[in-house]
């Protein structure tokens, strides 16, 4: 029986997203954003669906806050509240637009799902 590990899949997603044929479309940006969020392990604090865990919901942050606020907290952080800044992480700096695009997409999907009455 072949056993596989899922531990490396976020990095594999990132590798696929970064080596795929160039596509500047919105879907491609969202894929890169999701891969970057997973590679940086944002789910560790923000929850596996990014709706909050020990840290606030990233979906609510992009739905209710400004883009400037999102960029500030991701890049500069808020050490007093336990959020490190990621401005020294090349992946985050390069993919912050894509990360935001995926979170906006996910926040809209989740809102639509709630409006439809499904879990």
ChimeraX attribute file (.defattr): number of C-alpha atoms within 10 A of each C-alpha:
attribute: neighborCount
match mode: 1-to-1
recipient: residues
	/A:1	3
	/A:2	3
	/A:3	5
	/A:4	7
	/A:5	6
	/A:6	8
	/A:7	8
	/A:8	10
	/A:9	13
	/A:10	18
	/A:11	15
	/A:12	14
	/A:13	18
	/A:14	21
	/A:15	13
	/A:16	14
	/A:17	21
	/A:18	14
	/A:19	9
	/A:20	10
	/A:21	9
	/A:22	9
	/A:23	10
	/A:24	8
	/A:25	8
	/A:26	13
	/A:27	14
	/A:28	19
	/A:29	20
	/A:30	23
	/A:31	20
	/A:32	25
	/A:33	25
	/A:34	24
	/A:35	26
	/A:36	25
	/A:37	24
	/A:38	19
	/A:39	19
	/A:40	16
	/A:41	14
	/A:42	16
	/A:43	20
	/A:44	14
	/A:45	16
	/A:46	18
	/A:47	17
	/A:48	13
	/A:49	13
	/A:50	21
	/A:51	18
	/A:52	17
	/A:53	14
	/A:54	11
	/A:55	17
	/A:56	14
	/A:57	19
	/A:58	24
	/A:59	24
	/A:60	15
	/A:61	17
	/A:62	20
	/A:63	17
	/A:64	9
	/A:65	12
	/A:66	11
	/A:67	13
	/A:68	9
	/A:69	12
	/A:70	17
	/A:71	17
	/A:72	15
	/A:73	16
	/A:74	18
	/A:75	19
	/A:76	15
	/A:77	17
	/A:78	13
	/A:79	10
	/A:80	7
	/A:81	8
	/A:82	11
	/A:83	15
	/A:84	14
	/A:85	15
	/A:86	18
	/A:87	17
	/A:88	10
	/A:89	11
	/A:90	10
	/A:91	15
	/A:92	20
	/A:93	14
	/A:94	13
	/A:95	19
	/A:96	20
	/A:97	17
	/A:98	23
	/A:99	22
	/A:100	22
	/A:101	22
	/A:102	25
	/A:103	23
	/A:104	19
	/A:105	17
	/A:106	21
	/A:107	21
	/A:108	15
	/A:109	12
	/A:110	16
	/A:111	13
	/A:112	12
	/A:113	12
	/A:114	11
	/A:115	10
	/A:116	9
	/A:117	8
	/A:118	8
	/A:119	7
